[in-house]
Protein backbone atom coordinates (compact mmCIF):
# COMPACT_ATOMS: atom_id res chain seq x y z
CA UNK A 1 0.00 0.00 0.00
CA UNK A 2 1.10 3.54 -0.72
CA UNK A 3 -1.63 5.24 1.27
CA UNK A 4 -4.21 4.46 3.96
CA UNK A 5 -6.78 7.17 4.50
CA UNK A 6 -4.88 10.43 4.74
CA UNK A 7 -1.62 8.69 5.71
CA UNK A 8 1.29 8.07 3.35
CA UNK A 9 2.85 4.66 3.96
CA UNK A 10 6.63 4.89 4.35
CA UNK A 11 7.46 1.36 5.50
CA UNK A 12 6.49 -1.71 7.50
CA UNK A 13 7.23 -1.81 11.23
CA UNK A 14 5.82 -5.26 11.91
CA UNK A 15 3.10 -7.78 11.21
CA UNK A 16 0.84 -10.08 13.16
CA UNK A 17 -2.18 -12.34 12.94
CA UNK A 18 -4.58 -9.40 12.72
CA UNK A 19 -2.72 -7.14 10.34
CA UNK A 20 0.26 -4.92 9.70
CA UNK A 21 1.86 -2.02 11.54
CA UNK A 22 3.20 0.65 9.19
CA UNK A 23 5.44 3.64 9.55
CA UNK A 24 3.30 6.37 8.03
CA UNK A 25 3.20 10.12 7.57
CA UNK A 26 0.34 12.54 8.13
CA UNK A 27 0.97 15.06 5.37
CA UNK A 28 -1.63 17.48 6.75
CA UNK A 29 0.29 18.21 9.94
CA UNK A 30 3.74 16.85 8.95
CA UNK A 31 3.83 14.12 11.62
CA UNK A 32 5.26 10.61 11.48
CA UNK A 33 2.96 7.99 13.02
CA UNK A 34 2.69 4.26 13.54
CA UNK A 35 -0.38 2.95 11.74
CA UNK A 36 -1.82 -0.25 13.23
CA UNK A 37 -4.26 -2.04 10.93
CA UNK A 38 -6.70 -4.95 10.89
CA UNK A 39 -6.97 -6.86 7.61
CA UNK A 40 -10.35 -6.64 5.93
CA UNK A 41 -10.50 -10.39 5.23
CA UNK A 42 -10.56 -11.02 8.98
CA UNK A 43 -13.67 -8.92 9.38
CA UNK A 44 -16.59 -11.23 8.66
CA UNK A 45 -19.83 -11.74 10.56
CA UNK A 46 -19.59 -11.83 14.34
CA UNK A 47 -15.81 -11.82 14.14
CA UNK A 48 -15.93 -8.47 12.42
CA UNK A 49 -18.10 -7.03 15.15
CA UNK A 50 -15.83 -8.31 17.92
CA UNK A 51 -12.53 -7.35 16.25
CA UNK A 52 -13.68 -3.86 15.35
CA UNK A 53 -15.06 -3.41 18.86
CA UNK A 54 -11.76 -4.51 20.38
CA UNK A 55 -9.82 -2.30 18.00
CA UNK A 56 -11.98 0.68 18.92
CA UNK A 57 -11.49 -0.25 22.56
CA UNK A 58 -7.75 0.10 22.12
CA UNK A 59 -8.21 3.51 20.54
CA UNK A 60 -10.54 4.62 23.34
CA UNK A 61 -8.34 3.22 26.10
CA UNK A 62 -5.14 4.79 24.83
CA UNK A 63 -6.81 7.91 23.50
CA UNK A 64 -7.89 9.05 26.95
CA UNK A 65 -4.36 8.62 28.35
CA UNK A 66 -1.84 11.41 27.83
CA UNK A 67 1.32 10.40 29.65
CA UNK A 68 5.02 10.45 28.67
CA UNK A 69 5.33 6.70 29.34
CA UNK A 70 2.24 5.64 27.37
CA UNK A 71 2.13 5.52 23.57
CA UNK A 72 -0.34 8.19 22.45
CA UNK A 73 -3.22 7.45 20.09
CA UNK A 74 -4.04 10.17 17.56
CA UNK A 75 -6.74 8.82 15.27
CA UNK A 76 -9.08 5.93 14.41
CA UNK A 77 -10.41 5.23 10.94
CA UNK A 78 -11.85 2.72 8.49
CA UNK A 79 -11.42 2.24 4.75
CA UNK A 80 -12.68 -0.45 2.37
CA UNK A 81 -9.43 -2.36 2.86
CA UNK A 82 -8.48 -1.87 6.51
CA UNK A 83 -9.46 -0.55 9.89
CA UNK A 84 -6.65 1.43 11.50
CA UNK A 85 -5.37 3.32 14.51
CA UNK A 86 -2.81 6.11 14.09
CA UNK A 87 -0.54 6.34 17.11
CA UNK A 88 2.68 7.91 18.31
CA UNK A 89 5.71 6.61 16.42
CA UNK A 90 8.27 5.41 18.97
CA UNK A 91 11.81 4.70 17.85
CA UNK A 92 12.28 2.05 20.50
CA UNK A 93 12.96 -1.60 21.21
CA UNK A 94 10.67 -4.02 23.09
CA UNK A 95 11.90 -4.71 26.60
CA UNK A 96 12.10 -8.44 25.91
CA UNK A 97 15.07 -7.76 23.61
CA UNK A 98 17.09 -6.76 26.68
CA UNK A 99 16.14 -9.74 28.84
CA UNK A 100 18.65 -12.60 28.66
CA UNK A 101 17.73 -15.94 30.27
CA UNK A 102 19.40 -16.47 33.65
CA UNK A 103 21.04 -13.04 33.56
CA UNK A 104 19.76 -10.30 35.91
CA UNK A 105 19.29 -6.83 34.50
CA UNK A 106 21.53 -4.02 35.71
CA UNK A 107 19.86 -2.97 38.98
CA UNK A 108 19.68 0.82 38.35
CA UNK A 109 18.20 0.06 34.91
CA UNK A 110 15.65 -2.24 36.52
CA UNK A 111 14.63 0.34 39.14
CA UNK A 112 14.42 3.13 36.56
CA UNK A 113 12.36 1.03 34.15
CA UNK A 114 9.96 -0.15 36.87
CA UNK A 115 9.58 3.40 38.18
CA UNK A 116 8.40 4.68 34.80
CA UNK A 117 6.15 1.66 34.26
CA UNK A 118 4.45 1.89 37.65
CA UNK A 119 3.89 5.65 37.41
CA UNK A 120 2.25 5.17 34.00
CA UNK A 121 0.06 2.34 35.31
CA UNK A 122 -1.01 4.44 38.28
CA UNK A 123 -1.97 7.23 35.88
CA UNK A 124 -4.03 4.82 33.75
CA UNK A 125 -5.72 3.16 36.74
CA UNK A 126 -6.80 6.50 38.16
CA UNK A 127 -8.58 7.12 34.84
CA UNK A 128 -10.37 3.80 34.86
CA UNK A 129 -8.13 1.96 32.40
CA UNK A 130 -6.57 -1.42 33.20
CA UNK A 131 -4.10 -2.71 30.61
CA UNK A 132 -4.51 -6.46 31.38
CA UNK A 133 -1.55 -7.55 29.23
CA UNK A 134 1.57 -6.01 30.76
CA UNK A 135 4.55 -7.98 29.45
CA UNK A 136 8.01 -7.18 28.02
CA UNK A 137 6.80 -7.19 24.40
CA UNK A 138 4.30 -4.42 25.21
CA UNK A 139 6.92 -2.15 26.78
CA UNK A 140 9.09 -0.17 24.39
CA UNK A 141 12.43 1.32 25.48
CA UNK A 142 13.78 4.35 23.61
CA UNK A 143 17.45 5.12 23.02
CA UNK A 144 17.52 7.42 26.06
CA UNK A 145 15.97 4.73 28.29
CA UNK A 146 12.42 6.09 28.30
CA UNK A 147 9.64 3.53 28.84
CA UNK A 148 6.58 3.54 26.54
CA UNK A 149 3.65 1.20 27.27
CA UNK A 150 1.86 0.13 24.12
CA UNK A 151 -0.91 -2.22 22.96
CA UNK A 152 -3.97 -1.46 25.06
CA UNK A 153 -5.90 -3.83 22.74
CA UNK A 154 -7.37 -5.87 25.59
CA UNK A 155 -7.57 -3.01 28.06
CA UNK A 156 -10.58 -2.83 30.32
CA UNK A 157 -12.31 0.53 30.55
CA UNK A 158 -14.57 0.73 33.58
CA UNK A 159 -17.50 1.98 31.53
CA UNK A 160 -17.00 -0.63 28.79
CA UNK A 161 -19.03 -3.83 28.36
CA UNK A 162 -16.55 -5.31 25.87
CA UNK A 163 -14.42 -7.18 28.40
CA UNK A 164 -17.05 -9.10 30.31
CA UNK A 165 -16.62 -11.34 33.33
CA UNK A 166 -15.77 -14.84 32.12
CA UNK A 167 -13.43 -13.70 29.32
CA UNK A 168 -9.91 -15.10 29.81
CA UNK A 169 -7.60 -12.67 28.03
CA UNK A 170 -3.89 -12.03 28.48
CA UNK A 171 -0.46 -13.67 28.25
CA UNK A 172 -0.24 -16.76 30.51
CA UNK A 173 3.17 -16.14 32.15
CA UNK A 174 2.08 -12.66 33.30
CA UNK A 175 -1.63 -13.24 34.00
CA UNK A 176 -3.10 -12.86 37.47
CA UNK A 177 -5.09 -15.67 39.09
CA UNK A 178 -8.32 -13.72 38.70
CA UNK A 179 -7.72 -13.43 34.95
CA UNK A 180 -7.31 -17.21 34.67
CA UNK A 181 -10.57 -17.61 36.57
CA UNK A 182 -12.34 -15.22 34.19
CA UNK A 183 -13.25 -12.86 37.01
CA UNK A 184 -13.60 -9.11 36.88
CA UNK A 185 -10.22 -7.38 37.16
CA UNK A 186 -8.92 -4.02 38.34
CA UNK A 187 -5.53 -2.37 38.47
CA UNK A 188 -4.18 -5.05 40.79
CA UNK A 189 -4.05 -7.42 37.80
CA UNK A 190 -1.52 -5.05 36.19
CA UNK A 191 0.36 -4.91 39.51
CA UNK A 192 0.61 -8.72 39.44
CA UNK A 193 2.02 -8.65 35.90
CA UNK A 194 4.47 -5.89 36.86
CA UNK A 195 5.58 -8.04 39.81
CA UNK A 196 6.32 -10.94 37.45
CA UNK A 197 8.31 -8.57 35.26
CA UNK A 198 10.25 -7.25 38.27
CA UNK A 199 11.12 -10.79 39.33
CA UNK A 200 12.36 -11.52 35.80
CA UNK A 201 14.53 -8.40 35.66
CA UNK A 202 16.01 -8.98 39.13
CA UNK A 203 16.85 -12.66 38.59
CA UNK A 204 16.97 -13.33 34.85
CA UNK A 205 14.15 -15.89 35.15
CA UNK A 206 10.35 -15.80 35.25
CA UNK A 207 8.85 -17.22 38.44
CA UNK A 208 6.33 -19.32 36.51
CA UNK A 209 7.40 -21.28 33.42
CA UNK A 210 6.27 -24.12 31.21
CA UNK A 211 3.27 -24.88 29.03
CA UNK A 212 0.19 -22.69 29.50
CA UNK A 213 -1.54 -25.29 31.66
CA UNK A 214 1.55 -25.68 33.86
CA UNK A 215 1.92 -21.92 34.22
CA UNK A 216 -1.74 -21.59 35.15
CA UNK A 217 -1.38 -24.23 37.88
CA UNK A 218 1.74 -22.53 39.24
CA UNK A 219 0.19 -19.07 39.27
CA UNK A 220 -2.91 -20.38 41.03
CA UNK A 221 -1.14 -22.61 43.57
CA UNK A 222 2.65 -22.21 43.81
CA UNK A 223 4.66 -19.57 45.67
CA UNK A 224 7.91 -19.03 43.74
CA UNK A 225 11.38 -19.06 45.29
CA UNK A 226 12.50 -15.66 46.61
CA UNK A 227 14.55 -13.49 44.21
CA UNK A 228 17.46 -13.29 46.67
CA UNK A 229 17.71 -17.08 46.66
CA UNK A 230 18.09 -17.02 42.88
CA UNK A 231 20.52 -14.07 42.94
CA UNK A 232 22.30 -13.91 46.34
CA UNK A 233 23.69 -10.43 45.57
CA UNK A 234 20.16 -9.05 45.99
CA UNK A 235 19.10 -7.65 49.34
CA UNK A 236 16.31 -9.83 50.86
CA UNK A 237 14.21 -6.65 51.06
CA UNK A 238 13.31 -7.28 47.41
CA UNK A 239 11.75 -10.63 48.35
CA UNK A 240 8.82 -9.18 50.26
CA UNK A 241 8.27 -6.51 47.59
CA UNK A 242 7.97 -9.08 44.81
CA UNK A 243 5.96 -11.62 46.79
CA UNK A 244 3.39 -8.99 47.79
CA UNK A 245 3.05 -7.82 44.18
CA UNK A 246 2.36 -11.37 42.95
CA UNK A 247 0.17 -12.49 45.84
CA UNK A 248 -2.55 -14.96 44.82
CA UNK A 249 -5.36 -12.83 46.25
CA UNK A 250 -5.78 -9.35 44.78
CA UNK A 251 -6.54 -7.99 48.25
CA UNK A 252 -3.08 -9.12 49.44
CA UNK A 253 -1.27 -7.12 46.74
CA UNK A 254 -0.35 -3.46 46.75
CA UNK A 255 -3.53 -1.39 46.46
CA UNK A 256 -1.96 0.96 43.91
CA UNK A 257 0.99 1.02 41.54
CA UNK A 258 2.48 3.94 43.50
CA UNK A 259 2.40 1.88 46.71
CA UNK A 260 4.29 -0.84 44.83
CA UNK A 261 6.83 1.73 43.62
CA UNK A 262 7.32 3.15 47.11
CA UNK A 263 8.12 -0.31 48.49
CA UNK A 264 10.47 -1.01 45.58
CA UNK A 265 12.39 2.22 46.12
CA UNK A 266 12.73 1.43 49.82
CA UNK A 267 14.19 -2.00 49.00
CA UNK A 268 16.63 -0.41 46.58
CA UNK A 269 17.82 1.98 49.29
CA UNK A 270 18.48 -1.01 51.54
CA UNK A 271 20.49 -2.58 48.70
CA UNK A 272 22.62 0.56 48.30
CA UNK A 273 22.95 1.47 51.97
CA UNK A 274 20.65 4.47 51.60
CA UNK A 275 22.24 5.92 48.45
CA UNK A 276 19.65 7.08 45.88
CA UNK A 277 20.10 6.78 42.12
CA UNK A 278 22.77 9.12 40.78
CA UNK A 279 23.78 10.54 37.42
CA UNK A 280 26.23 7.64 37.18
CA UNK A 281 23.30 5.25 37.60
CA UNK A 282 21.40 7.11 34.89
CA UNK A 283 24.35 6.56 32.55
CA UNK A 284 24.37 2.88 33.44
CA UNK A 285 20.68 2.71 32.61
CA UNK A 286 21.13 4.31 29.20
CA UNK A 287 23.99 1.93 28.46
CA UNK A 288 21.95 -1.06 29.60
CA UNK A 289 19.28 -0.30 27.02
CA UNK A 290 21.59 -0.02 24.03
CA UNK A 291 21.87 -2.77 21.48
CA UNK A 292 25.46 -3.97 21.85
CA UNK A 293 27.87 -4.11 18.95
CA UNK A 294 29.57 -7.46 18.26
CA UNK A 295 32.81 -7.84 20.19
CA UNK A 296 35.99 -7.07 18.29
CA UNK A 297 38.24 -10.08 17.53
CA UNK A 298 41.03 -10.32 20.06
CA UNK A 299 44.52 -11.73 20.15
CA UNK A 300 45.01 -15.26 21.50
CA UNK A 301 46.38 -13.86 24.74
CA UNK A 302 43.41 -11.52 25.28
CA UNK A 303 40.24 -13.32 26.39
CA UNK A 304 37.04 -11.96 24.87
CA UNK A 305 33.72 -12.25 26.66
CA UNK A 306 30.70 -12.66 24.45
CA UNK A 307 28.27 -9.71 24.57
CA UNK A 308 24.55 -9.94 25.26
CA UNK A 309 21.72 -7.48 24.91
CA UNK A 310 21.59 -6.64 28.58
CA UNK A 311 23.71 -5.42 31.42
CA UNK A 312 25.73 -8.09 33.14
CA UNK A 313 25.29 -10.64 30.35
CA UNK A 314 27.34 -13.74 30.89
CA UNK A 315 28.85 -16.42 28.76
CA UNK A 316 32.24 -16.44 27.15
CA UNK A 317 33.93 -16.97 23.83
CA UNK A 318 37.50 -17.35 25.07
CA UNK A 319 40.55 -18.35 23.09
CA UNK A 320 41.94 -21.87 23.20
CA UNK A 321 44.93 -20.70 25.27
CA UNK A 322 42.79 -19.21 28.05
CA UNK A 323 43.48 -20.96 31.40
CA UNK A 324 40.74 -23.24 32.64
CA UNK A 325 40.18 -21.29 35.87
CA UNK A 326 39.27 -18.21 33.83
CA UNK A 327 37.00 -20.22 31.54
CA UNK A 328 35.21 -21.52 34.63
CA UNK A 329 34.78 -18.26 36.54
CA UNK A 330 34.34 -15.66 33.78
CA UNK A 331 30.53 -15.93 33.24
CA UNK A 332 29.62 -15.76 36.95
CA UNK A 333 32.27 -13.15 37.66
CA UNK A 334 30.88 -10.91 34.93
CA UNK A 335 27.40 -11.20 36.44
CA UNK A 336 28.72 -10.30 39.91
CA UNK A 337 30.61 -7.31 38.51
CA UNK A 338 27.61 -6.10 36.50
CA UNK A 339 25.56 -5.95 39.70
CA UNK A 340 27.95 -3.19 40.83
CA UNK A 341 28.95 -1.31 37.67
CA UNK A 342 26.38 -2.23 35.05
CA UNK A 343 26.85 -2.94 31.35
CA UNK A 344 30.52 -1.93 31.25
CA UNK A 345 31.32 -5.14 33.14
CA UNK A 346 31.98 -7.18 30.02
CA UNK A 347 34.53 -4.77 28.60
CA UNK A 348 36.28 -4.18 31.93
CA UNK A 349 36.52 -7.89 32.65
CA UNK A 350 37.91 -8.59 29.22
CA UNK A 351 40.63 -5.98 29.67
CA UNK A 352 41.45 -7.00 33.24
CA UNK A 353 41.76 -10.66 32.24
CA UNK A 354 44.80 -9.98 30.07
CA UNK A 355 47.81 -11.77 31.62
CA UNK A 356 45.97 -12.35 34.92
CA UNK A 357 47.50 -15.38 36.62
CA UNK A 358 44.77 -16.05 39.19
CA UNK A 359 41.40 -14.92 40.49
CA UNK A 360 42.70 -12.47 43.06
CA UNK A 361 44.93 -10.66 40.57
CA UNK A 362 41.96 -10.35 38.24
CA UNK A 363 39.65 -9.09 40.99
CA UNK A 364 42.22 -6.60 42.26
CA UNK A 365 42.18 -5.03 38.81
CA UNK A 366 38.38 -4.83 38.87
CA UNK A 367 37.86 -3.43 42.38
CA UNK A 368 38.91 0.18 41.55
CA UNK A 369 36.03 0.42 39.10
CA UNK A 370 33.48 -0.11 41.90
CA UNK A 371 32.83 3.31 43.41
CA UNK A 372 31.35 2.43 46.81
CA UNK A 373 32.91 0.53 49.71
CA UNK A 374 29.68 -1.43 50.14
CA UNK A 375 29.76 -2.40 46.46
CA UNK A 376 33.36 -3.57 46.76
CA UNK A 377 32.53 -5.68 49.79
CA UNK A 378 29.55 -7.24 47.98
CA UNK A 379 31.77 -8.02 44.99
CA UNK A 380 34.45 -9.55 47.23
CA UNK A 381 31.79 -11.70 48.89
CA UNK A 382 30.59 -12.88 45.49
CA UNK A 383 34.16 -13.72 44.45
CA UNK A 384 34.70 -15.65 47.68
CA UNK A 385 31.55 -17.70 47.00
CA UNK A 386 32.61 -18.34 43.40
CA UNK A 387 36.07 -19.52 44.48
CA UNK A 388 34.52 -21.91 46.94
CA UNK A 389 32.05 -23.17 44.35
CA UNK A 390 34.78 -23.79 41.77
CA UNK A 391 37.45 -25.03 44.20
CA UNK A 392 39.92 -22.25 43.36
CA UNK A 393 41.41 -21.75 46.84
CA UNK A 394 44.66 -23.48 45.90
CA UNK A 395 45.65 -21.19 43.03
CA UNK A 396 48.47 -18.69 43.49
CA UNK A 397 47.31 -15.28 44.68
CA UNK A 398 48.59 -11.74 44.69
CA UNK A 399 47.21 -10.75 48.08
CA UNK A 400 46.60 -14.12 49.67
CA UNK A 401 43.01 -15.33 50.02
CA UNK A 402 40.17 -13.35 48.52
CA UNK A 403 39.14 -12.33 52.04
CA UNK A 404 42.32 -10.22 52.25
CA UNK A 405 40.99 -8.06 49.43
CA UNK A 406 38.65 -6.47 51.95
CA UNK A 407 41.56 -4.73 53.63
CA UNK A 408 42.77 -2.91 50.56
CA UNK A 409 42.54 0.87 50.97
CA UNK A 410 41.09 3.23 48.39
CA UNK A 411 44.62 4.48 47.62
CA UNK A 412 45.86 0.95 47.09
CA UNK A 413 42.87 0.22 44.90
CA UNK A 414 43.75 3.07 42.58
CA UNK A 415 47.35 1.87 42.41
CA UNK A 416 46.34 -1.73 41.73
CA UNK A 417 44.52 -0.81 38.52
CA UNK A 418 47.68 0.53 36.96
CA UNK A 419 45.58 3.06 35.09
CA UNK A 420 47.15 6.23 36.44
CA UNK A 421 43.87 7.44 37.91
CA UNK A 422 45.51 10.69 39.02
CA UNK A 423 45.79 11.65 35.37
CA UNK A 424 42.98 12.83 33.15
CA UNK A 425 42.37 13.01 29.45
CA UNK A 426 41.82 16.56 28.26
CA UNK A 427 38.29 17.83 27.80
CA UNK A 428 39.10 18.76 24.19
CA UNK A 429 40.27 15.22 23.46
CA UNK A 430 37.13 13.72 24.97
CA UNK A 431 34.85 16.10 23.05
CA UNK A 432 36.66 15.39 19.79
CA UNK A 433 36.30 11.65 20.37
CA UNK A 434 32.62 12.15 21.14
CA UNK A 435 32.04 14.02 17.88
CA UNK A 436 33.72 11.24 15.90
CA UNK A 437 32.04 8.37 17.76
CA UNK A 438 28.51 9.83 17.56
CA UNK A 439 28.53 9.22 13.80
CA UNK A 440 28.69 5.50 14.45
CA UNK A 441 26.60 4.84 17.56
CA UNK A 442 24.46 7.95 18.01
CA UNK A 443 23.71 9.88 21.24
CA UNK A 444 24.99 7.07 23.45
CA UNK A 445 28.50 8.13 22.38
CA UNK A 446 28.55 10.82 25.08
CA UNK A 447 28.07 8.28 27.86
CA UNK A 448 30.53 5.80 26.34
CA UNK A 449 33.25 8.45 26.06
CA UNK A 450 32.73 9.63 29.64
CA UNK A 451 32.86 6.14 31.09
CA UNK A 452 35.80 5.05 28.96
CA UNK A 453 37.79 8.09 30.09
CA UNK A 454 37.46 6.81 33.65
CA UNK A 455 39.20 3.56 32.71
CA UNK A 456 42.45 4.94 31.34
CA UNK A 457 44.49 8.12 31.02
CA UNK A 458 46.37 6.81 27.99
CA UNK A 459 45.09 8.38 24.73
CA UNK A 460 46.04 5.28 22.74
CA UNK A 461 44.18 2.96 25.12
CA UNK A 462 41.26 5.42 25.27
CA UNK A 463 40.83 5.34 21.51
CA UNK A 464 41.28 1.58 21.37
CA UNK A 465 38.55 1.00 23.96
CA UNK A 466 36.20 3.33 22.11
CA UNK A 467 36.86 1.53 18.82
CA UNK A 468 35.84 -1.76 20.44
CA UNK A 469 32.30 -0.40 20.76
CA UNK A 470 31.86 -0.41 16.98
CA UNK A 471 30.19 -3.20 15.07
CA UNK A 472 32.68 -4.02 12.31
CA UNK A 473 36.42 -4.04 11.84
CA UNK A 474 36.00 -1.54 8.99
CA UNK A 475 34.21 0.91 11.30
CA UNK A 476 36.82 0.40 14.03
CA UNK A 477 39.67 1.12 11.64
CA UNK A 478 37.89 4.16 10.20
CA UNK A 479 37.21 5.56 13.68
CA UNK A 480 40.86 5.16 14.70
CA UNK A 481 41.84 6.91 11.49
CA UNK A 482 39.32 9.71 12.17
CA UNK A 483 40.83 10.42 15.60
CA UNK A 484 44.40 10.17 14.33
CA UNK A 485 45.19 6.99 16.24
CA UNK A 486 46.48 5.13 13.18
LINWO-V553968 format. One record per helix or strand of 3 or more residues. SS is the DSSP state (2 for helix, 1 for strand). FROM is the first residue (numbers start at 0). LEN is the number of residues. If there is no record, write none. Layout:
SS,FROM,LEN  SS,FROM,LEN
This chain:
1,6,9  1,19,7  1,30,9  2,39,3  2,44,19  1,72,6  1,81,7  1,91,3  2,94,4  2,106,20  2,135,3  1,138,4  1,146,3  2,171,3  2,176,4  2,186,17  2,211,10  2,226,4  2,236,9  2,249,3  2,256,16  2,278,10  2,323,29  2,358,9  2,372,18  2,401,6  2,409,7  2,426,27  2,458,9  2,472,10
